[in-house]
Amino acid sequence: SWEDDGYRKISLVRFKLCPSAYCSSSGCSSDYAGEYVVDLMTFVDAYLESKMEAKEYQCEMMREKCGCDDDADDDYCGYYCYNDYG
């Protein structure tokens, strides 16, 4: 944002949250969808944080699937497990 002649200009993002059961390629078919407007930095920060949390969750699920908890060398087991499963 910057100021010009006493006015403050900011970048905003408008987005809609739609229940997954009502979401399609043509948009949301539900009256329960919420529309929101936030500043760009807040949106980008929240979006990136949710992406990182989703990736951490995937890694944790993969680690549990590998069954490396009882291994003497957890790093070794994890390395080969992640390579095998991508």
Residue pairs with C-beta under 8 A, 6 or more apart in sequence:
1 8
1 9
1 10
1 11
2 8
2 9
3 9
10 39
10 40
11 39
11 40
12 37
12 38
12 39
12 40
13 37
13 38
13 39
13 40
13 43
14 35
14 36
14 37
15 35
15 36
15 38
15 43
16 28
16 33
16 34
16 35
16 36
17 33
17 34
17 36
18 27
18 28
18 30
18 33
19 28
19 30
19 32
19 33
21 30
22 28
22 29
22 30
22 32
22 33
59 82
62 81
62 82
62 85
63 78
63 81
65 81
65 85
66 77
66 78
66 81
66 82
66 85
68 74
68 77
68 78
68 81
71 77
